[in-house]
Amino acid sequence: MHPKLDLTRGPILRLVFLFALPIIGSNILQQLYTAVDTLIIGNFCGTLSIAAVGTSSQPIEAFLGVFMGIGAGVTILVSMYTGSRNERSLRDVVAASGTFTWVVSIPAALIGILLTPALFRLMQVPESAFSLAVLYARIVFLGLPGNMGYNMNAGILRGLGDSSSTFLFLIVSSATNVILDLLFVAGFSLDAGGAAAATSISMYMAWLASVIYIRRKYPDIGFKVLPCRPDGRAMRAILSYGLPLGLNNSLYSVGHIALQAAVNLQGADFMAGAAIAGKVSGIVGITLTSFSSAMATFTGQNLGAGNYPRIVRGARQILLVSTAITITVSGALFALAAPLARLFTEEPAALYFAVLCLHIQLPFHWCYGVLNGVINLANGLGRVRFSTFISLFMLWAVRIPVSWAIVLLGDGHYVNAGISISFVAGMLVSLLFFKTAAWKKIRAAA
């Protein structure tokens, strides 16, 4: 099995850019799923609806986090087996990942639908936005199998070095999302429920497109549409890599539920402003997560190929370029914070809080860029426990205590400072990876 983009040979940065650019496009389109919801709702509904959509994202991410981690584990394994040309193990992992999607996603969707009201009570969602938030979240949970299926298939493709196809799938689904948003929200006045339905339908479109593409483009990797009895060794390998990452993602999102509760205590205007700030600052995340994905696949392929000098060179080059780009994008968004926030709302209070949150967070996003790069370097080397530790430390030991201290002891409108402080702390601790025995072995082998 020859990868579409072989990252084990050739100019490192050129290949990484070729790999990362489609992921950047894909991440932009994924951001549009929720940003378009917020944009259309803000212009056709109101502040309460924006608050409902913004607060709904955290419990949804808590459920998705586990499965996104499993997908990342699949990417790591596929990239390793692609680099080592181990076709049998590659086929086993691909088949096991497809079965996992079916077996887990449907029960998870039902659990999410049932638990949503209790979670929102725990999050202190105001009564004025409660019913809209529950409706939005439940409809999005109906789309969970499509979301999980697409992301699992995207993980397979990225491990194969094929990052461009996922971008094409999302072009189709994003266009569908925009059209349905306008139809359901602006045309039929279905409010947050219409936006959620548009998002769910669009994710099923992306899943279907990825299934058709993999079966036609890569018939020899053993991809199956329906569940089958998976190879036990392959399933254990997926879980050994993916479960720590998934639990990390889920606990991270659970922690954000605790943070969202602190945000919700500041009222609907602040909730709306924070939600808008999240959409704008997500543009920075598009860049840094794209290069981080490239880092994981690059490292996995070269580890499988035993190309240790290239791993060391790539780690240095990718981190430097990713950080420089993150600084540039963050600076531009900082300068344009007010006009960008105004795209979502003209409500003075919500607009003020959106700009405040952005000006607190954006100067420190470069720290998160470094942190995320190191984490994905560790993941690509199979050291998923290190990345799990760093993420949980950053959230539970720094971000949550600091944020709640600001709310309880100071001005709650500056709660987002806890995020900025956690970026700095997480970056400093993540750099210790270069002092670990695992990295010293790579250096020695190089």
SVG drawing of the C-alpha trace seen along z (x, -y; Angstrom):
<svg xmlns="http://www.w3.org/2000/svg" viewBox="-42 -49 65 61">
<polyline fill="none" stroke="black" stroke-width="0.4" points="0.0,0.0 1.6,-3.2 0.5,-6.4 -1.0,-9.2 1.6,-11.6 4.8,-9.9 6.1,-12.0 9.2,-9.8 11.1,-11.3 11.6,-14.8 11.6,-18.4 10.0,-18.3 8.3,-21.7 7.1,-21.5 5.4,-18.1 4.0,-19.3 2.4,-22.3 1.0,-20.1 -0.5,-17.9 -1.6,-20.7 -3.3,-23.0 -6.3,-20.7 -6.6,-20.2 -6.7,-23.9 -9.5,-24.1 -11.3,-21.2 -11.0,-22.9 -12.3,-26.2 -15.3,-24.4 -15.9,-22.6 -15.7,-25.9 -18.3,-27.2 -20.7,-24.5 -21.1,-26.3 -20.1,-29.8 -22.8,-29.9 -25.3,-28.7 -24.3,-31.5 -24.1,-34.1 -27.5,-33.3 -29.1,-32.9 -27.6,-36.2 -29.1,-38.0 -32.5,-36.3 -33.2,-35.3 -31.4,-37.1 -29.1,-37.0 -30.9,-34.3 -30.6,-31.9 -26.8,-32.7 -26.4,-32.0 -28.3,-28.7 -26.1,-27.5 -22.9,-28.6 -23.6,-26.8 -24.7,-23.6 -21.3,-23.0 -19.6,-21.8 -21.7,-18.7 -21.7,-17.7 -17.9,-18.0 -17.7,-15.9 -19.4,-13.0 -17.5,-13.5 -14.2,-13.8 -13.9,-10.1 -14.6,-9.2 -12.3,-11.9 -9.5,-10.4 -10.2,-7.0 -10.1,-8.5 -6.7,-10.1 -5.5,-6.6 -6.5,-5.2 -4.5,-7.9 -1.4,-7.1 -1.7,-3.3 -2.5,-3.8 0.4,-6.2 2.8,-3.7 1.7,-0.8 1.8,-2.9 5.4,-3.9 6.4,-0.3 4.4,1.1 2.6,3.5 -0.5,4.1 -2.1,6.9 -2.1,4.8 -3.4,1.8 -6.4,3.7 -7.2,5.1 -7.1,1.6 -9.3,0.1 -11.9,2.9 -11.9,2.6 -12.4,-1.2 -15.5,-0.8 -17.1,1.7 -16.3,-0.6 -18.2,-3.5 -21.4,-1.5 -21.3,0.2 -20.6,-2.9 -22.1,-5.9 -25.8,-5.0 -25.8,-4.2 -23.8,-7.3 -26.3,-9.5 -29.2,-8.1 -27.3,-8.7 -26.6,-12.3 -30.2,-12.9 -31.4,-11.6 -28.7,-13.4 -28.8,-16.8 -31.4,-18.5 -29.5,-17.3 -26.2,-18.5 -27.6,-21.9 -29.0,-22.2 -25.5,-21.4 -24.1,-24.0 -26.4,-26.7 -28.0,-27.5 -30.4,-30.4 -34.1,-29.5 -34.5,-32.0 -32.2,-30.0 -32.7,-26.5 -35.4,-25.1 -33.6,-26.4 -30.3,-24.9 -31.8,-21.5 -33.5,-21.4 -30.3,-22.4 -28.2,-19.8 -30.6,-16.9 -30.9,-17.5 -27.1,-17.7 -26.8,-14.4 -29.1,-12.8 -26.2,-13.5 -23.6,-12.0 -23.2,-8.8 -22.5,-10.9 -20.1,-13.1 -18.2,-10.1 -18.3,-8.1 -16.8,-11.0 -14.1,-11.8 -13.1,-8.1 -12.8,-7.9 -10.9,-11.2 -8.4,-9.6 -7.9,-6.7 -7.3,-9.0 -4.9,-11.3 -2.9,-8.3 -2.6,-7.3 -1.3,-10.8 -4.5,-11.8 -5.6,-15.0 -7.1,-16.6 -10.1,-14.3 -11.6,-15.3 -11.5,-18.9 -13.6,-18.0 -16.1,-16.1 -16.6,-19.1 -17.0,-21.5 -20.2,-19.5 -21.4,-19.2 -20.7,-22.8 -22.6,-24.1 -25.5,-21.9 -25.2,-23.3 -25.4,-26.9 -28.3,-26.3 -30.3,-24.4 -29.4,-27.0 -30.9,-29.7 -33.9,-27.5 -34.7,-26.3 -33.8,-29.4 -34.3,-32.4 -37.0,-30.8 -39.1,-28.6 -38.2,-30.4 -37.2,-27.2 -34.6,-29.1 -31.9,-27.0 -33.6,-23.7 -33.4,-24.4 -29.7,-25.3 -29.0,-22.0 -30.9,-20.0 -28.8,-21.6 -25.6,-20.7 -26.7,-17.0 -27.8,-16.5 -24.6,-18.0 -22.4,-15.6 -24.2,-12.6 -23.5,-14.0 -19.7,-14.1 -19.8,-10.6 -21.5,-9.2 -19.0,-10.9 -16.0,-9.6 -17.4,-6.0 -17.9,-6.1 -14.5,-7.7 -12.5,-5.2 -14.2,-2.2 -13.4,-3.4 -10.0,-5.0 -8.5,-2.4 -10.2,0.9 -7.2,2.9 -7.3,1.6 -10.3,3.7 -12.7,0.9 -16.2,2.3 -19.5,0.3 -21.3,2.6 -20.0,3.8 -18.1,7.1 -16.2,9.2 -13.0,7.2 -9.6,8.6 -8.9,8.6 -5.3,7.5 -6.3,4.5 -9.1,3.5 -6.7,3.6 -4.2,1.5 -6.8,-1.1 -8.0,-1.3 -4.4,-1.4 -3.6,-4.5 -7.1,-6.0 -8.7,-5.5 -6.2,-7.6 -6.6,-10.4 -10.4,-10.0 -10.6,-10.0 -8.3,-13.1 -10.6,-14.8 -13.7,-13.9 -12.3,-15.0 -11.1,-18.1 -14.7,-18.8 -16.2,-17.9 -13.8,-20.5 -15.2,-23.0 -18.6,-22.3 -17.4,-23.5 -16.0,-26.6 -19.2,-27.1 -21.0,-27.2 -18.8,-30.1 -19.5,-31.8 -23.3,-31.2 -23.3,-32.9 -22.4,-36.2 -25.8,-36.3 -27.1,-35.8 -25.2,-38.9 -21.9,-37.6 -22.7,-34.0 -23.5,-35.4 -20.3,-37.4 -18.2,-34.5 -19.8,-32.3 -19.0,-34.8 -15.4,-35.1 -15.1,-31.4 -16.1,-31.4 -13.6,-34.1 -10.7,-32.7 -11.4,-29.3 -9.7,-30.7 -6.4,-30.5 -7.2,-26.9 -7.7,-26.1 -4.1,-26.8 -2.4,-25.3 -4.5,-22.1 -3.8,-21.6 -0.1,-21.7 -0.4,-19.5 -2.3,-16.9 0.6,-17.1 3.1,-16.6 1.4,-13.4 1.1,-11.8 4.7,-12.9 6.1,-11.5 4.0,-8.2 5.1,-7.5 8.8,-8.2 8.7,-6.2 7.2,-3.2 10.0,-3.7 12.7,-3.9 13.7,-7.4 14.8,-8.9 17.0,-11.8 14.1,-13.0 11.8,-12.9 14.2,-15.2 14.6,-17.7 10.8,-17.7 9.9,-18.3 12.1,-21.4 11.0,-22.8 7.2,-22.1 7.1,-23.7 8.9,-26.9 6.7,-27.4 3.5,-26.6 4.3,-29.0 5.2,-31.8 1.9,-31.4 -0.1,-31.2 1.4,-34.5 0.6,-36.2 -3.0,-35.0 -3.6,-35.9 -2.3,-39.4 -4.5,-40.0 -7.6,-38.8 -6.7,-40.9 -6.7,-44.0 -9.9,-43.0 -11.8,-41.8 -14.5,-44.4 -15.5,-44.2 -15.4,-40.4 -17.6,-40.2 -20.0,-42.7 -20.7,-40.2 -22.5,-38.0 -24.4,-40.7 -25.2,-44.4 -26.3,-44.0 -23.9,-46.5 -23.5,-44.4 -22.8,-41.1 -20.4,-42.9 -18.5,-44.5 -18.0,-41.2 -17.0,-39.4 -14.2,-41.9 -13.1,-41.8 -12.8,-38.0 -10.8,-38.1 -8.4,-40.7 -7.8,-38.6 -7.2,-35.3 -5.6,-36.0 -2.2,-37.3 -1.5,-33.9 -2.6,-31.6 0.9,-31.1 1.6,-29.3 -1.1,-26.9 0.4,-26.4 3.7,-25.3 1.8,-23.1 -0.3,-21.4 2.7,-20.8 4.6,-19.0 1.5,-17.0 1.1,-15.7 4.8,-14.9 4.4,-12.7 1.2,-11.2 2.9,-10.4 5.6,-8.5 2.9,-6.6 3.5,-8.4 -0.1,-9.2 0.0,-9.2 2.3,-12.2 -0.1,-14.2 -3.0,-13.1 -1.1,-14.2 -0.3,-17.6 -3.9,-18.3 -5.4,-17.3 -2.8,-19.3 -3.5,-22.4 -7.3,-22.2 -7.8,-20.7 -4.8,-22.0 -4.7,-25.5 -7.6,-26.6 -10.6,-25.6 -9.1,-26.7 -7.9,-30.0 -11.1,-30.8 -13.3,-30.0 -11.0,-32.0 -11.5,-35.0 -15.3,-34.6 -15.5,-34.1 -12.8,-36.6 -12.7,-39.2 -14.7,-40.3 -16.3,-37.3 -16.2,-39.2 -12.5,-38.4 -13.0,-34.6 -11.3,-34.0 -8.0,-35.0 -7.9,-31.5 -7.7,-30.2 -4.7,-32.4 -2.9,-31.4 -3.4,-27.7 -1.9,-28.2 1.3,-29.5 1.5,-26.8 0.7,-24.0 3.4,-25.1 6.1,-25.3 5.3,-21.8 4.9,-20.3 8.5,-21.3 9.7,-18.8 9.0,-16.2 12.3,-17.0 13.9,-15.9 12.1,-12.5 13.7,-9.1 11.5,-8.6 12.8,-11.6 16.4,-10.9 16.1,-7.5 14.9,-9.1 17.8,-11.5 20.3,-8.7 18.8,-6.6 19.1,-9.7"/>
</svg>
